[in-house]
Each structure stands twice: as C-alpha cells, then as structure tokens.
C-alpha cells in the first residue's frame, strides 16, 4: 500500500513524499534510508495516489528490463538504470523497494512476491523458475510474448464490438429524437386537421405525445436503466457471471469455451517452457480461469498426481477439443509438452479470429438494416396521413 509522508531534511527543508510500502514501518524505513526524517505518515486512501492510477506497467517494465539484461547488465544494475530514468514517484518507489530487497540478499522472485498488487503469481512463478535455470531474459521474453498474444485477441474482440455499439447509440439517439421531439409536433398538426388517421399512426402519435409531455422522467428512467445495466455487468464480470451467461447462448457458448481453453493452454505452455512442472503450472493458473474451468482443472490435477497422462486427465474433465487432444498426445510422445500447449493456443487464437471476422461481417449489416427499418418505419408512419391526403386530392 501507499503512504503519504511528510519529511524533514538535514537542512530543515520540509517535503512531501508518496511511498509504496508493505506497512508503515517499511515506508518509514525507506524514507530514513534516503537521509530524511519522518515528521508525519499516514496511508493514502485506496492505496493509490489520486490521479496517478497503477504505479507500474508490467509489460513495459518487463520490456525495459529485458533490454538491459540482454545488453549485459546485472539485475541490480538494470534496476538502478530504470530508477535513474524514471520520473514518476510511484514507479520510483516500486523500483526502490525492489532494489532494497535485492541488496538485502533476497531473491528477485521473493521481492516481487512482496508486491502482489503489481506482480501477479504468474509473473512471480516464471521469475522463480528462471532463477533455477539462470535464464531470466528468456523467461521475460516468454511473458512479453504471452501478454502480447492475449492483448491481440482481446483487442480484436473489443474492436469488433465498438462499431455495433456506435450504431446502437446513434440509432437509439435518432429514434428517441424522432419520438420525443418530431412526433409530438406532427401530432399537434394532425389534431388540428380533424382527420381520421391510420391505426398505426395513431398509436405512434400517442406514444410521441406521452414522450413529449414526460421527457424529463423518461430521460431519468433511461439514465437509471443504463446505470443499473453497467453496475450489473460489472458485478457479473467480477463474479464470472458474464462468461457463464455467454456460455449458455447457442453458437456463442462454444466460442467462449475455445477462448478460455486458448488462454489456459497459452499460460500452461509458457510456464512449462520456463521449467515449471505441469502440476505447479495448473496450481498457478487456478485464479485466472472461470469457475467451470477451475473445477475441471482441480480434478485434472488430482488425476495427473495419481499417474494419468495430461491428455487423459484433460479429456475426462472437458478441457480439450478433438484437435487439442491429438496435439497433447503428440506432445506426450515427443516430450515437448510446453511447445505443444503453445501451438494448441495458437490454433485456438486463429479459430477465434476467423469466427470474429465472420460474425462481424454478418452482424453489422443486419444491425444497420434493423436500425434503418425502425427509423424508416417512424418516418413512414408520420407521413402516411399526408400520403392519404395527397391521394384524395389527386
């Protein structure tokens, strides 16, 4: 957590620092190590400095550290170089804690594990495995590649959802404008004309008059519904409910399962290539998967510990497809299970990307046609009495 510290220098100059420490004693020790006196210290609410957000970008940190290690610097020298170029106080505090731990003789993985809010168990695990093989640069390279591949798939899903969301917002806004502003004006004109209107036009004009007379209440209701929907989605995402809900939809549930298996195989492949046993790798990824996959993984781990092959344990617990099952068996025969898991994940990623492309090419035109039909129907119903009048006049 972070602490707001009021300091006093030997020259009697008062200063203010934000220190990231395990507890108040650790923060005080860091300040005194800089040659400063602590006059007041208290935790920052929420553990983060206002407006600063997360203190460290893990991928950027890994990329910079990998570049320095590849250039021939030691881990302490590399962290000192990163500290010298860093200007942000939050990131500097993180780097200072890492350096302090290394200078005390602790392992790099142990120092990372002391800051779980920044360095997840997966990252700590690959660093701990690299310490056993003395090949930290290669492990960092694997993690960077792993994170970039996950980001590519996630970005593709997000980009595929942006355009439909824009269409829905624009179409909904145009429809609300027509119903709430244009239709009530036409209703006043038609009431003064004293003509009998078609039934559909009467229904739409009645709705328009209601919307025009209760605009504020309707807007407040829409805002409440949107806020409730956002809160509901956040709760579902936090509890894994979105994955379970999507998994029940026909046609989409199978793709959700493939996406989960892709992430699972990619993570297991990276860990096993880094020298971690498959049982330890399964334990590490327990907190990264949905509840359904987690229960299957637990049963698969017990089966593997009892002597069953990985492919048999995964097949028995629904963690394979026909293609991945064959690839796992090949990996067991050749002894290259890590690369085979990674190749299985790449196969899944390609399948997901192709399905997203097909879905967007089909769904977006249908969505545009649906919005066009709604707006067009409103306009036609508005002008239908005028068309009837023009027919009578002719």
Secondary structure as UniProt FT lines:
FT   STRAND          2..8
FT   TURN            10..11
FT   STRAND          14..20
FT   HELIX           24..33
FT   TURN            34..35
FT   STRAND          37..43
FT   HELIX           45..47
FT   TURN            50..52
FT   HELIX           58..70
FT   TURN            71..72
FT   HELIX           75..85
FT   HELIX           89..103
FT   TURN            104..105
FT   HELIX           108..113
FT   TURN            116..118
FT   HELIX           121..133
FT   HELIX           136..177
FT   HELIX           178..182
FT   HELIX           183..193
FT   HELIX           199..213
FT   HELIX           215..238
FT   TURN            239..240
FT   HELIX           241..247
FT   TURN            250..252
FT   HELIX           253..273
FT   TURN            274..275
FT   HELIX           278..284
FT   HELIX           285..288
FT   HELIX           291..305
FT   TURN            306..307
FT   HELIX           310..316
FT   TURN            317..318
FT   HELIX           322..334
FT   HELIX           337..393
//
